[in-house]
Amino acid sequence: MSISQTAEYALRAVIRLAQQSDEAQTTQQLAEATLVPQSYLPKVLQPLARAGIVVAQRGSHGGYKLQADPAILSVLDVVNCVDPARRVERCIGHDTVPEHRCGLHHLLDDVAAATERRYSETTIQSLLEAENRMPPLCPAAKVAAESNGSSAAPSTLN
């Protein structure tokens, strides 16, 4: 089970907002730090704001802040907010009950259930705390430099 590009963008934005919890981030700042297209960020952030995960602040010091507690907010909460995970409830073209799925569709649903379980067990805070083992986000400057063929030194996201 893979997530959509929109769900990945939402996760990148939420992680960045959790890293910068003391100050609001503009869409430009978020776009630069997460490599999410600035023009696409409103589509990603609007459902998160409606769900109370982020809050938009207007004014000269405006932008977006994480409103949900990252210690409670799960990866699944963010994914389901922008692009709900789909499970295999029946075989394609048949109106059967889940217990009568074919072996293939049973396997696909088992994998989706395991992924969903892992996403629900992983909080945004746990991703931040694992930073000493691996960063929660790819360093934007390094990724941008690699995609441009440059060897610019990576910057930190903190």
C-alpha positions in Angstrom: 0.0 0.0 0.0 1.5 3.3 -1.0 0.2 6.8 -0.2 -0.6 9.5 -2.7 1.7 12.3 -3.5 -0.8 14.6 -1.7 -0.6 12.5 1.5 3.2 12.6 1.4 3.2 16.4 0.9 0.8 16.7 3.9 3.2 14.6 6.0 6.2 16.7 4.9 4.3 19.9 5.8 3.1 18.6 9.2 6.6 17.4 10.1 8.1 20.7 9.2 5.5 22.6 11.2 6.2 20.3 14.2 9.9 21.1 13.8 9.1 24.8 13.8 6.4 24.8 16.5 7.4 28.2 17.9 6.7 30.2 14.8 4.2 30.3 12.0 5.6 29.2 8.6 4.5 30.8 5.4 3.7 28.7 2.3 6.9 29.9 0.8 8.9 28.8 3.8 7.1 25.4 3.9 7.7 25.0 0.1 11.4 25.7 0.4 11.9 23.4 3.4 9.8 20.5 2.1 10.1 20.7 -1.6 6.4 20.8 -2.0 5.3 23.1 -4.8 4.1 26.3 -3.3 1.1 26.5 -5.6 0.0 23.1 -4.3 0.4 23.7 -0.6 -3.0 25.3 -0.1 -4.7 22.2 -1.4 -2.7 20.1 1.1 -3.1 22.5 4.1 -6.8 23.3 3.7 -8.1 19.8 4.8 -5.5 19.8 7.6 -6.9 23.2 8.8 -10.5 22.0 8.6 -9.6 19.0 10.7 -7.8 21.2 13.3 -4.4 19.7 12.6 -3.0 23.0 11.5 -4.1 26.5 12.0 -3.7 29.4 9.6 -2.7 32.8 11.1 -3.2 36.0 9.2 -1.2 39.2 9.4 2.4 40.2 9.2 3.6 37.2 11.2 1.1 34.9 9.6 1.4 31.5 8.2 0.6 28.0 9.4 1.3 26.4 12.7 0.7 22.9 13.9 -2.3 22.9 16.2 -2.5 19.2 17.0 -0.2 17.6 19.6 2.5 15.8 17.7 2.8 13.3 20.5 -0.8 12.2 19.7 -1.0 13.0 16.0 -0.4 9.8 14.0 0.9 9.5 10.4 -2.5 7.8 9.7 -4.4 10.9 11.0 -2.6 13.1 8.5 -2.9 10.6 5.6 -6.6 10.0 6.2 -7.2 13.8 6.4 -6.1 14.5 2.8 -6.5 11.1 1.1 -8.1 8.4 3.1 -6.5 4.9 2.9 -8.6 2.4 1.0 -9.0 -1.2 2.0 -9.9 -4.1 -0.2 -13.4 -5.0 1.1 -14.5 -7.2 -1.8 -13.3 -8.8 -5.0 -13.5 -6.6 -8.1 -16.8 -6.9 -9.9 -18.4 -9.1 -7.2 -20.7 -8.2 -4.4 -19.2 -10.6 -1.9 -18.7 -10.2 1.8 -15.0 -9.7 2.9 -14.8 -13.2 4.2 -15.3 -14.5 0.7 -12.6 -12.6 -1.0 -10.2 -14.4 -3.3 -6.6 -15.1 -2.1 -5.2 -12.1 -4.0 -7.7 -9.6 -2.6 -7.3 -11.1 0.9 -3.5 -10.6 0.7 -3.8 -7.1 -0.6 -6.1 -6.2 2.3 -3.8 -7.8 4.8 -0.9 -5.7 3.5 -3.1 -2.6 3.6 -4.2 -3.4 7.2 -0.6 -3.9 8.3 0.5 -0.6 6.7 -2.5 1.2 8.3 -1.6 -0.3 11.6 2.0 0.9 11.3 0.9 4.4 10.3 -1.5 4.6 13.3 1.2 3.5 15.7 3.7 6.1 14.4 3.3 9.6 15.8 4.7 12.8 14.3 6.7 13.2 17.6 8.2 9.8 17.2 9.5 10.8 13.8 11.1 13.9 15.3 12.6 12.0 18.2 14.2 9.5 15.8 16.1 12.4 14.2 19.4 11.3 15.8 19.1 8.0 13.8 17.7 9.5 10.7 16.3 13.0 9.8 12.5 13.2 9.7 12.7 15.0 6.3 15.2 14.9 3.5 17.4 18.0 3.6 15.8 20.3 1.0 19.1 22.0 -0.1 20.8 18.6 -0.8 17.8 17.2 -2.7 17.4 20.4 -4.7 21.2 20.4 -5.5 21.1 16.8 -6.5 18.2 17.3 -8.8 20.0 20.3 -10.4 23.3 18.4 -10.7 25.0 20.7 -8.2 27.0 19.7 -5.2 25.9 22.4 -2.8 26.3 21.6 0.8 23.1 20.5 2.5 21.4 22.8 5.1 19.8 21.7 8.2 16.0 22.0 8.6 16.1 22.9 12.3 
